[in-house]
């Protein structure tokens, strides 16, 4: 899908001027291609189809008659107009004077906050042998919204078509937003926009556009490359007129801006406007909302993630600006990467949220995690920044192809397997339970894990990193749910997540009661997987002041036993892999135990391959499964399971025998 430039859907041209200057004659001469002998006081509104106009835009031409229309009707017509043509008679000085004394103030009065483009039209040049253009220049300098001035004759048809072409052009390719006649230079807004475009096209980030980059730019904007001779001619013009326009046989930023200034000076506004609109700019030189925020529907229960193409584009952007190839963005590299955006997508200091290197610079993994989080929780912002970075230009498609909408969560639950790659884990626990340190440890990788404890004041609302689940990389967002008072209820957005992590302090006898009540109230009857984490495992465990102790509580509600965790001593991150696995396989406990490097099942498989004695590995297998609460210690359960297995086996044999006999009969 090719991204089309943003253009007007139609142009409405209004002709005004003093009585008798020839407004109606101009319209009728254009339509009939001959001078009308009988001219009415006012011509009917005329619609010119798009296929017969140079810019391929439908055009409406509206006449004004002071004898038939009131002042209120005139004001209404001016407000509805895309462009106003003020017609004067070249042989009537009063009609020229009234341009600045009456018509321009009236137009400005009807456009107090914006500018309406104006074209001055000098009619009846067939009756004089001189030009009024020199005198009109003073008026044009006084009113910046006047785009141009043209002299014509309704009687001889001279410049009639050109007059309406310039009027149409004043709407589609206005001069005032991009060029200041007063300064004889591009406007500041135009320079900022073109500078951004230059940076996006500067693939190797050397501050120059080489021949390959110029050809790519030309193809993206005009669907055709530049011929070698044309490239040489362009550089020759720059070398002749601008000292710093060319460097190392490549075009500099100053040279790029000078070329566009030259286009406007030569009346080729459409060239610059084509470039600007191709890169998403509207008539006010702001990024268009349609360009920044393409429409997308995300059904309830679905989430949004980066697609493969979005991932590739952002990886390419990172590699472009990681000039020292250290897989991290220094402050200067970070600033340069987002130099085409109004502000960075996130603050440079994100060391508390994502992975950074020893200098505190965001790494590639941390960079991609930030994009994953933004796409998950603020999709419009992702669209906006992808557009700023030039996704639409590189991919020649809208940002919609950079994201994908996941399937509904109820389908994941039904299949007991999630197709998502980004999961939200809400970490809930009482104050001082260790949940903040638990969240920080997800992204911190210190040689001395105890140093995590010294950064309590810098705890972010969430941390994001990646984990491996059955050989697939998944991104997980740990959101630290702030508990105000134990009695305060959790809000719906604080409960809804892919997996919940309930944290308590094993050294605080009142800590477990809070998460037990949270589980019973919010999660016992939900389909959200829950893992209870016993923090501060390096401290002495005390008996909890609750009806049930943690292990018994987990057994009663058929959830995994509490997972012990501490950042001191032997610091392990297995618990995060387990959380991600539970999110990836909701309601499928058998999958939750297969990922541990030192898992009992891994040991069981090892024994199965190397120790053929069935009784030994079978007993070990059962013990390992009991550790996860998957197998009960109740002997009656085993009898029931054995009888059920025997019945299923007998039924299977019977069905096989029937099918065998049926095949023989055939």
C-alpha positions as CSV (number, residue, x, y, z in Angstrom):
1,X,0.0,0.0,0.0
2,X,1.5,3.3,-1.1
3,X,1.1,6.3,1.2
4,X,-0.5,9.1,-0.8
5,X,0.3,12.7,-0.1
6,X,-2.3,14.7,1.8
7,X,-4.1,17.1,-0.6
8,X,-7.2,19.1,-0.6
9,X,-10.3,17.2,-1.7
10,X,-11.7,20.2,-3.6
11,X,-10.9,23.9,-4.3
12,X,-13.5,26.7,-4.0
13,X,-12.5,29.8,-5.9
14,X,-14.4,33.0,-5.1
15,X,-14.1,36.1,-7.4
16,X,-14.7,39.5,-5.8
17,X,-14.0,43.0,-6.9
18,X,-15.7,46.3,-7.7
19,X,-18.6,46.4,-10.0
20,X,-17.7,46.4,-13.7
21,X,-14.1,45.1,-13.4
22,X,-15.1,41.9,-15.4
23,X,-15.5,39.1,-12.8
24,X,-18.4,37.4,-14.5
25,X,-16.8,37.8,-18.0
26,X,-13.7,36.0,-16.8
27,X,-15.8,33.0,-15.6
28,X,-17.9,32.8,-18.7
29,X,-14.8,33.2,-21.0
30,X,-13.1,30.3,-19.2
31,X,-16.2,28.0,-19.6
32,X,-17.2,28.9,-23.2
33,X,-13.6,29.7,-24.4
34,X,-15.0,32.9,-26.0
35,X,-15.9,36.4,-24.9
36,X,-19.7,36.6,-24.0
37,X,-21.6,39.3,-25.8
38,X,-24.3,39.4,-23.2
39,X,-23.0,39.3,-19.6
40,X,-25.4,38.7,-16.7
41,X,-24.9,40.5,-13.4
42,X,-23.7,37.2,-11.8
43,X,-22.7,33.8,-13.1
44,X,-24.0,30.6,-11.6
45,X,-21.6,28.5,-9.5
46,X,-19.5,26.3,-11.8
47,X,-18.0,22.9,-11.0
48,X,-14.9,21.8,-12.9
49,X,-14.3,18.0,-12.7
50,X,-11.0,16.8,-11.4
51,X,-9.9,15.1,-14.6
52,X,-9.8,18.4,-16.5
53,X,-7.8,20.4,-14.0
54,X,-3.9,20.4,-13.9
55,X,-3.9,19.3,-10.2
56,X,-6.6,16.6,-10.6
57,X,-8.7,18.2,-7.9
58,X,-12.4,19.2,-8.4
59,X,-12.8,22.9,-8.5
60,X,-15.8,25.2,-7.8
61,X,-15.8,28.7,-9.2
62,X,-18.1,31.2,-7.4
63,X,-19.0,34.7,-8.6
64,X,-20.0,37.7,-6.5
65,X,-22.4,40.5,-7.5
66,X,-22.8,43.6,-5.3
67,X,-26.2,44.3,-7.0
68,X,-27.6,40.8,-6.1
69,X,-25.9,39.9,-2.8
70,X,-25.9,41.5,0.6
71,X,-22.8,42.2,2.7
72,X,-23.7,39.3,5.0
73,X,-23.8,37.0,1.9
74,X,-20.5,38.3,0.8
75,X,-18.9,37.5,4.2
76,X,-20.4,34.0,4.1
77,X,-18.9,33.4,0.7
78,X,-15.5,34.6,1.8
79,X,-15.5,32.3,4.8
80,X,-16.4,29.3,2.6
81,X,-13.8,30.1,0.0
82,X,-10.5,28.2,-0.4
83,X,-9.0,31.1,-2.2
84,X,-10.2,34.6,-3.1
85,X,-9.4,36.2,-6.4
86,X,-9.6,40.0,-6.2
87,X,-10.3,41.3,-9.7
88,X,-9.4,44.8,-10.6
89,X,-9.4,46.7,-13.9
90,X,-6.0,47.7,-15.1
91,X,-7.4,50.9,-16.5
92,X,-9.3,51.8,-13.2
93,X,-7.0,53.2,-10.5
94,X,-9.8,53.2,-7.9
95,X,-10.3,49.5,-8.3
96,X,-6.6,49.0,-7.6
97,X,-6.7,51.3,-4.5
98,X,-9.7,49.5,-3.0
99,X,-7.6,46.2,-2.9
100,X,-5.7,47.5,0.1
101,X,-8.4,49.9,1.5
102,X,-11.4,47.6,1.4
103,X,-11.0,44.1,0.0
104,X,-8.0,42.8,1.9
105,X,-9.2,44.2,5.3
106,X,-12.6,42.5,4.7
107,X,-10.9,39.2,3.9
108,X,-8.8,39.4,7.1
109,X,-11.9,40.3,9.1
110,X,-13.4,36.9,8.0
111,X,-10.2,35.0,8.8
112,X,-9.1,36.3,12.2
113,X,-7.1,33.3,13.2
114,X,-5.9,31.9,9.9
115,X,-4.9,33.2,6.5
116,X,-6.9,32.8,3.3
117,X,-4.8,32.8,0.1
118,X,-5.4,35.6,-2.2
119,X,-4.7,36.1,-5.9
120,X,-4.8,39.5,-7.5
121,X,-6.2,39.5,-11.1
122,X,-5.7,42.5,-13.4
123,X,-8.4,42.3,-16.1
124,X,-8.8,44.2,-19.4
125,X,-5.1,44.3,-20.4
126,X,-6.4,44.5,-24.0
127,X,-7.4,48.1,-23.5
128,X,-4.0,49.4,-22.3
129,X,-0.4,49.1,-23.5
130,X,1.3,49.1,-20.0
131,X,1.5,46.7,-17.0
132,X,0.3,47.4,-13.5
133,X,2.4,44.7,-11.9
134,X,5.1,47.0,-10.6
135,X,2.5,49.1,-8.6
136,X,0.9,45.9,-7.3
137,X,4.1,44.7,-5.7
138,X,3.7,47.3,-2.9
139,X,0.3,45.8,-2.1
140,X,1.7,42.3,-2.1
141,X,4.5,43.2,0.3
142,X,1.9,44.8,2.6
143,X,-0.3,41.6,2.7
144,X,1.6,38.4,3.0
145,X,-1.5,36.2,2.2
146,X,-1.4,37.5,-1.4
147,X,0.1,34.6,-3.3
148,X,0.6,36.1,-6.7
149,X,-0.7,38.6,-9.3
150,X,-1.6,37.9,-12.9
151,X,-2.8,40.2,-15.7
152,X,-5.3,38.8,-18.2
153,X,-8.1,39.7,-20.6
154,X,-11.6,38.2,-20.7
155,X,-12.0,39.6,-24.2
156,X,-8.9,38.1,-25.8
157,X,-8.8,35.0,-23.4
158,X,-5.2,35.9,-22.6
159,X,-4.1,34.2,-19.4
160,X,-7.6,33.1,-18.5
161,X,-6.7,29.4,-17.9
162,X,-3.5,30.5,-16.1
163,X,-5.5,32.7,-13.7
164,X,-7.6,29.8,-12.5
165,X,-4.5,27.6,-12.4
166,X,-2.7,30.0,-10.1
167,X,-5.8,30.3,-7.9
168,X,-5.9,26.5,-7.6
169,X,-2.2,26.4,-6.9
170,X,-2.5,29.1,-4.2
171,X,-4.7,26.6,-2.3
172,X,-2.8,23.4,-3.0
173,X,0.7,24.9,-2.8
174,X,0.5,28.1,-0.9
175,X,3.6,30.3,-0.6
176,X,3.2,32.0,2.7
177,X,3.6,28.9,4.9
178,X,6.9,27.9,3.3
179,X,8.5,31.1,2.1
180,X,8.9,34.6,3.5
181,X,8.9,37.2,0.7
182,X,10.1,39.8,3.2
183,X,13.2,37.7,4.2
184,X,13.5,36.2,0.7
185,X,14.1,32.8,2.5
186,X,12.2,29.8,3.7
187,X,10.1,30.2,6.8
188,X,11.4,28.8,10.1
189,X,8.6,26.2,10.1
190,X,9.5,25.0,6.6
191,X,13.2,24.8,7.6
192,X,12.4,22.7,10.6
193,X,10.2,20.3,8.5
194,X,12.8,20.0,5.7
195,X,15.6,19.4,8.3
196,X,13.6,16.5,9.7
197,X,13.1,15.1,6.2
198,X,16.9,15.5,5.5
199,X,17.8,13.5,8.7
200,X,15.3,10.7,7.9
201,X,16.8,10.4,4.4
202,X,20.4,10.5,5.7
203,X,20.7,6.7,6.2
204,X,24.3,6.6,7.2
205,X,23.9,9.6,9.6
206,X,26.9,11.5,8.2
207,X,25.1,14.8,7.7
208,X,25.2,14.5,4.0
209,X,22.9,13.1,1.2
210,X,25.0,11.0,-1.2
211,X,23.8,9.9,-4.6
212,X,22.1,6.8,-3.3
213,X,20.3,8.7,-0.6
214,X,19.2,11.4,-3.0
215,X,17.9,8.8,-5.4
216,X,16.0,7.1,-2.6
217,X,14.5,10.5,-1.6
218,X,13.5,11.3,-5.1
219,X,11.9,7.9,-5.7
220,X,9.9,8.1,-2.4
221,X,8.6,11.6,-3.2
222,X,8.2,11.6,-7.0
223,X,8.2,7.8,-7.8
224,X,11.2,8.2,-10.1
225,X,15.0,8.3,-9.5
226,X,17.2,11.2,-10.6
227,X,19.3,10.7,-13.8
228,X,23.1,10.9,-13.3
229,X,23.2,14.1,-15.4
230,X,20.5,15.7,-13.3
231,X,22.4,14.9,-10.1
232,X,25.5,16.5,-11.5
233,X,23.5,19.6,-12.6
234,X,22.0,20.0,-9.1
235,X,25.4,19.8,-7.5
236,X,26.8,22.3,-10.1
237,X,24.0,24.8,-9.2
238,X,24.9,24.4,-5.5
239,X,28.6,24.8,-6.0
240,X,28.0,27.9,-8.0
241,X,25.6,29.6,-5.6
242,X,26.4,28.3,-2.2
243,X,29.9,27.7,-0.7
244,X,28.8,25.0,1.7
245,X,26.2,23.4,-0.5
246,X,28.2,20.3,-1.5
247,X,30.7,18.4,0.6
248,X,32.5,15.1,-0.4
249,X,30.4,15.1,-3.6
250,X,27.2,15.0,-1.5
251,X,24.5,17.5,-0.7
252,X,24.7,19.2,2.7
253,X,21.7,20.3,4.8
254,X,22.4,23.9,3.8
255,X,22.4,22.8,0.1
256,X,19.2,20.9,0.6
257,X,17.4,23.9,2.1
258,X,18.8,26.2,-0.6
259,X,17.4,24.0,-3.4
260,X,13.9,24.3,-1.9
261,X,14.3,28.0,-1.6
262,X,15.2,28.1,-5.2
263,X,12.2,26.0,-6.2
264,X,9.8,28.6,-4.5
265,X,11.6,31.6,-6.0
266,X,11.1,30.0,-9.5
267,X,7.4,29.4,-8.8
268,X,7.7,25.7,-8.3
269,X,6.0,25.6,-4.9
270,X,4.5,22.2,-5.8
271,X,7.9,20.6,-5.7
272,X,8.5,21.5,-2.0
273,X,4.8,20.8,-1.1
274,X,5.0,17.4,-2.6
275,X,8.0,16.6,-0.4
276,X,6.4,18.0,2.7
277,X,3.1,16.2,2.2
278,X,4.8,12.9,1.4
279,X,6.4,13.2,4.9
280,X,3.0,13.9,6.6
281,X,2.8,17.7,6.8
282,X,-0.4,19.7,6.4
283,X,-1.0,23.2,5.1
284,X,0.1,24.6,8.5
285,X,3.3,22.6,8.4
286,X,2.2,20.5,11.3
287,X,2.2,16.7,11.1
288,X,-1.3,15.7,10.0
289,X,-3.4,13.8,12.6
290,X,-4.4,11.2,9.9
291,X,-0.7,10.6,9.2
292,X,0.3,10.4,12.9
293,X,-2.7,8.3,14.1
294,X,-4.0,5.8,11.6
295,X,-7.4,4.3,12.5
296,X,-7.3,0.9,14.2
297,X,-9.8,-1.2,16.1
298,X,-8.7,-3.2,19.1
299,X,-11.5,-5.5,20.3
300,X,-12.1,-5.9,24.0
301,X,-9.8,-8.6,25.4
302,X,-7.1,-8.1,22.8
303,X,-3.8,-6.3,23.1
304,X,-1.4,-4.7,20.7
305,X,2.3,-5.7,20.0
306,X,5.0,-4.8,17.6
307,X,4.8,-6.9,14.4
308,X,7.9,-8.4,12.8
309,X,8.1,-5.4,10.4
310,X,7.8,-3.0,13.3
311,X,10.5,-4.9,15.2
312,X,12.8,-4.8,12.1
313,X,12.3,-1.1,11.6
314,X,13.1,-0.2,15.2
315,X,16.1,-2.5,15.2
316,X,17.4,-0.7,12.0
317,X,16.9,2.7,13.7
318,X,18.8,1.6,16.8
319,X,21.7,0.2,14.7
320,X,21.8,3.5,12.6
321,X,22.5,5.6,15.7
322,X,24.6,3.1,17.7
323,X,27.7,4.4,16.1
324,X,30.2,2.8,18.5
325,X,28.4,-0.6,18.1
326,X,28.3,-1.2,21.8
327,X,24.6,-2.3,21.8
328,X,23.7,0.7,23.9
329,X,22.8,4.4,23.3
330,X,25.0,7.0,24.8
331,X,23.3,10.3,25.7
332,X,24.4,11.9,22.4
333,X,23.3,8.9,20.4
334,X,19.9,8.8,22.2
335,X,19.4,12.5,21.5
336,X,20.3,12.1,17.9
337,X,18.0,9.1,17.4
338,X,15.0,11.2,18.5
339,X,16.1,14.4,16.8
340,X,13.3,14.0,14.2
341,X,10.7,14.0,17.0
342,X,9.4,16.9,19.1
343,X,10.6,15.2,22.2
344,X,12.1,11.8,23.0
345,X,9.6,9.0,23.3
346,X,10.8,8.5,26.9
347,X,13.3,10.1,29.2
348,X,17.0,9.2,28.7
349,X,17.3,8.0,32.3
350,X,15.3,4.8,32.3
351,X,17.7,2.6,34.2
352,X,15.1,1.8,36.8
353,X,12.7,0.4,34.2
354,X,14.7,-1.5,31.7
355,X,18.1,-3.0,31.2
356,X,21.0,-0.6,30.9
357,X,24.8,-1.0,30.7
358,X,27.3,-0.3,33.5
359,X,27.2,3.4,32.5
360,X,23.5,3.7,32.8
361,X,22.9,3.8,29.0
362,X,19.9,2.1,27.6
363,X,20.8,-1.2,25.9
364,X,19.2,-2.6,22.8
365,X,17.1,-5.0,24.9
366,X,16.0,-2.1,27.1
367,X,15.2,0.0,24.0
368,X,13.0,-2.7,22.5
369,X,11.3,-3.3,25.9
370,X,10.4,0.4,26.1
371,X,8.8,0.1,22.6
372,X,6.9,-3.0,23.7
373,X,5.6,-1.3,26.7
374,X,4.5,1.8,24.8
375,X,2.8,-0.4,22.1
376,X,1.0,-2.3,24.9
377,X,-0.3,0.6,27.0
378,X,-0.3,3.6,24.6
379,X,-0.7,2.6,21.0
380,X,-1.4,6.1,19.6
381,X,2.0,7.3,21.0
382,X,3.7,4.4,19.3
383,X,2.0,5.3,16.0
384,X,3.0,8.9,16.5
385,X,6.7,8.2,17.1
386,X,7.0,5.7,14.3
387,X,5.8,8.4,12.0
388,X,8.3,10.9,13.4
389,X,11.1,8.4,12.8
390,X,10.1,7.8,9.2
391,X,8.4,4.4,9.3
392,X,5.9,5.4,6.6
393,X,8.8,6.5,4.3
394,X,11.0,3.4,4.8
395,X,8.2,0.9,4.6
396,X,6.0,2.8,2.2
397,X,3.1,1.9,4.4
398,X,1.2,3.3,7.3
399,X,2.2,2.4,10.9
400,X,-0.6,-0.2,10.9
401,X,1.8,-2.7,9.5
402,X,4.2,-2.1,12.4
403,X,1.8,-3.5,15.0
404,X,-0.5,-6.6,15.4
405,X,-3.6,-7.1,17.4
406,X,-3.5,-10.3,19.5
407,X,-6.4,-12.7,19.7
408,X,-8.9,-12.4,22.5
409,X,-7.8,-13.6,25.9
410,X,-10.8,-15.9,26.2
411,X,-9.5,-17.9,23.3
412,X,-6.1,-18.1,25.0
413,X,-7.8,-19.4,28.1
414,X,-9.8,-21.9,26.1
415,X,-6.7,-23.2,24.4
416,X,-4.7,-23.0,27.6
417,X,-1.9,-21.3,25.6
418,X,-1.4,-17.7,24.8
419,X,-0.2,-16.4,21.4
420,X,1.0,-13.2,22.8
421,X,4.6,-12.1,23.2
422,X,4.2,-9.3,25.8
423,X,2.6,-10.1,29.2
424,X,1.6,-8.0,32.1
425,X,2.3,-9.3,35.6
426,X,0.9,-7.3,38.6
427,X,3.0,-7.6,41.7
428,X,0.8,-7.1,44.8
429,X,1.9,-7.2,48.4
430,X,1.8,-5.3,51.6
431,X,4.2,-2.5,52.4
432,X,7.8,-3.6,53.2
433,X,7.1,-7.1,51.8
434,X,10.0,-6.8,49.3
435,X,7.9,-6.3,46.2
436,X,9.7,-3.2,45.1
437,X,13.0,-4.9,45.3
438,X,11.5,-7.9,43.6
439,X,10.5,-5.7,40.7
440,X,13.8,-3.9,40.4
441,X,15.7,-7.2,40.4
442,X,14.0,-8.1,37.2
443,X,16.1,-5.5,35.3
444,X,19.1,-5.1,37.6
445,X,22.1,-7.4,37.1
446,X,24.5,-6.4,39.7
447,X,27.5,-8.4,40.8
448,X,26.4,-7.5,44.4
449,X,22.6,-8.1,44.4
450,X,22.4,-6.6,47.8
451,X,22.9,-3.2,46.3
452,X,19.4,-3.4,45.0
453,X,18.2,-2.8,48.6
454,X,19.8,0.7,48.6
455,X,17.6,2.1,45.8
456,X,14.2,2.1,47.4
457,X,13.6,5.7,46.5
458,X,14.1,5.1,42.8
459,X,11.5,2.4,42.4
460,X,9.5,2.9,39.2
461,X,5.9,1.9,38.6
462,X,6.9,-0.9,36.4
463,X,9.9,-2.8,35.1
464,X,10.2,-4.5,31.7
465,X,12.6,-7.2,30.5
466,X,12.6,-10.4,28.4
467,X,12.6,-14.1,29.5
468,X,12.9,-17.3,27.6
469,X,9.8,-19.6,27.6
470,X,10.4,-22.9,25.9
471,X,13.0,-21.3,23.7
472,X,10.9,-18.3,22.7
473,X,11.7,-14.8,23.9
474,X,8.8,-13.2,25.7
475,X,8.6,-9.7,27.1
476,X,7.1,-9.3,30.6
477,X,6.0,-6.1,32.3
478,X,6.1,-6.2,36.1
479,X,3.8,-3.6,37.4
480,X,4.2,-2.7,41.1
481,X,0.7,-2.2,42.4
482,X,0.8,0.5,45.0
483,X,-1.0,-0.5,48.2
484,X,-2.4,2.5,50.1
485,X,-4.2,0.8,53.0
486,X,-4.9,-2.9,53.6
487,X,-8.6,-2.1,53.7
488,X,-8.7,-0.3,50.4
489,X,-10.1,-2.3,47.5
490,X,-8.1,-2.9,44.3
491,X,-9.3,-1.1,41.2
492,X,-10.3,-3.2,38.2
493,X,-7.2,-2.1,36.2
494,X,-5.0,-3.2,39.1
495,X,-6.4,-6.7,39.1
496,X,-6.7,-7.4,35.3
497,X,-3.4,-8.9,34.0
498,X,-1.9,-12.0,32.4
499,X,-0.4,-13.3,35.7
500,X,-0.5,-12.1,39.3
501,X,2.4,-12.3,41.7
502,X,1.4,-12.1,45.3
503,X,4.4,-11.2,47.5
504,X,4.8,-11.5,51.3
505,X,7.7,-11.2,53.8
506,X,8.6,-14.6,55.4
507,X,10.1,-12.7,58.3
508,X,7.0,-10.7,59.1
509,X,4.3,-12.7,60.8
510,X,1.5,-10.4,59.6
511,X,2.6,-10.2,56.0
512,X,0.9,-13.3,54.5
513,X,-2.6,-12.4,55.7
514,X,-2.9,-9.5,53.2
515,X,-2.1,-11.4,50.1
516,X,-4.3,-14.3,51.3
517,X,-7.3,-12.0,51.5
518,X,-6.4,-10.5,48.2
519,X,-6.3,-13.9,46.6
520,X,-9.6,-15.0,48.0
521,X,-11.3,-11.7,47.1
522,X,-10.0,-11.1,43.6
523,X,-8.3,-14.2,42.2
524,X,-9.8,-17.4,43.7
525,X,-12.7,-17.4,41.2
526,X,-10.8,-15.7,38.3
527,X,-8.9,-17.3,35.4
528,X,-5.8,-15.3,36.1
529,X,-2.8,-17.5,37.0
530,X,-1.3,-16.7,40.4
531,X,2.1,-17.3,41.9
532,X,2.9,-16.6,45.6
533,X,6.4,-15.4,46.2
534,X,8.0,-15.7,49.7
535,X,10.5,-12.8,49.7
536,X,13.5,-12.2,52.0
537,X,14.4,-15.9,52.0
538,X,17.8,-15.0,53.5
539,X,16.0,-14.2,56.7
540,X,14.5,-16.5,59.3
541,X,11.0,-17.7,58.4
542,X,8.4,-17.0,61.1
543,X,5.0,-18.5,61.6
544,X,2.3,-16.4,59.9
545,X,-0.6,-15.1,61.9
546,X,-3.3,-16.4,59.6
547,X,-5.8,-19.3,59.6
548,X,-3.6,-21.3,57.2
549,X,0.1,-21.3,56.7
550,X,1.3,-20.4,53.2
551,X,2.0,-24.0,52.0
552,X,-1.3,-25.2,53.4
553,X,-3.1,-22.3,51.9
554,X,-1.6,-23.0,48.4
555,X,-2.5,-26.7,48.7
556,X,-6.1,-25.8,49.7
557,X,-6.6,-23.5,46.7
558,X,-4.7,-25.8,44.3
559,X,-2.0,-23.2,43.4
560,X,1.7,-23.8,43.3
561,X,3.6,-23.7,46.6
562,X,5.2,-20.4,47.6
563,X,8.4,-19.7,45.6
564,X,11.2,-18.5,47.8
565,X,13.1,-15.4,46.7
566,X,16.0,-13.3,47.9
567,X,18.4,-10.9,46.3
568,X,21.0,-11.9,48.8
569,X,23.1,-15.0,48.7
570,X,22.5,-17.2,45.6
571,X,20.5,-14.7,43.5
572,X,18.3,-16.5,40.8
573,X,15.8,-15.2,38.4
574,X,14.0,-18.5,37.8
575,X,10.9,-17.0,39.3
576,X,10.5,-14.5,36.5
577,X,10.7,-17.3,33.9
578,X,8.0,-19.1,35.8
579,X,5.7,-16.1,35.9
580,X,6.1,-15.7,32.1
581,X,5.4,-19.4,31.6
582,X,2.2,-19.2,33.6
583,X,1.1,-16.2,31.5
584,X,2.0,-18.1,28.3
585,X,0.1,-21.2,29.4
586,X,-2.8,-20.0,31.5
587,X,-4.8,-22.8,33.3
588,X,-2.3,-25.4,32.2
589,X,-0.2,-26.3,35.3
590,X,1.6,-29.2,33.6
591,X,3.5,-26.6,31.4
592,X,4.5,-24.5,34.4
593,X,7.2,-26.9,35.7
594,X,9.0,-27.7,32.4
595,X,11.2,-24.6,32.1
596,X,13.5,-24.8,35.2
597,X,17.1,-25.5,34.4
598,X,17.2,-27.6,37.5
599,X,13.6,-28.6,37.4
600,X,12.6,-32.0,38.9
601,X,11.2,-33.0,35.6
602,X,14.5,-32.4,33.9
603,X,16.2,-34.6,36.5
604,X,13.4,-37.2,35.9
605,X,14.2,-37.2,32.1
606,X,17.9,-37.6,32.9
607,X,17.1,-40.6,35.1
608,X,14.8,-42.0,32.5
609,X,17.6,-42.0,29.9
610,X,20.5,-43.1,32.1
611,X,18.8,-45.2,34.8
612,X,16.6,-47.9,33.4
613,X,15.4,-49.2,36.8
614,X,11.7,-48.3,36.7
615,X,11.0,-48.2,40.4
616,X,13.7,-45.7,41.2
617,X,12.9,-43.1,38.5
618,X,9.2,-43.6,39.0
619,X,9.4,-42.9,42.7
620,X,11.6,-39.9,42.0
621,X,9.1,-38.7,39.3
622,X,6.2,-38.9,41.8
623,X,8.2,-37.0,44.5
624,X,9.1,-34.3,42.0
625,X,5.5,-33.8,40.9
626,X,4.3,-33.6,44.5
627,X,6.7,-30.7,45.1
628,X,4.6,-28.7,42.6
629,X,1.3,-29.8,44.1
630,X,0.3,-31.6,40.9
631,X,0.0,-35.0,42.7
632,X,-1.9,-35.6,45.8
633,X,-0.7,-37.6,48.9
634,X,-4.2,-39.1,49.4
635,X,-4.0,-42.9,48.7
636,X,-7.7,-43.0,47.7
637,X,-6.9,-40.6,44.8
638,X,-4.4,-43.2,43.5
639,X,-6.9,-46.0,43.7
640,X,-9.5,-43.9,41.7
641,X,-6.9,-42.9,39.2
642,X,-5.8,-46.6,38.7
643,X,-9.3,-47.8,38.3
644,X,-10.1,-45.0,35.8
645,X,-7.0,-45.8,33.8
646,X,-7.9,-49.5,33.7
647,X,-11.4,-48.7,32.5
648,X,-10.1,-46.3,29.8
649,X,-7.7,-49.0,28.6
650,X,-10.4,-51.7,28.4
651,X,-12.7,-49.3,26.5
652,X,-9.8,-48.5,24.1
653,X,-9.2,-52.3,23.4
654,X,-12.9,-52.9,22.8
655,X,-13.2,-50.0,20.3
656,X,-10.1,-51.2,18.5
657,X,-11.5,-54.8,18.2
658,X,-14.8,-53.5,16.8
659,X,-13.0,-51.4,14.2
660,X,-10.9,-54.4,13.3
661,X,-13.9,-56.6,12.7
662,X,-15.6,-53.8,10.8
663,X,-12.7,-53.6,8.4
664,X,-12.7,-57.4,7.8
665,X,-16.4,-57.3,6.9
666,X,-15.7,-54.6,4.2
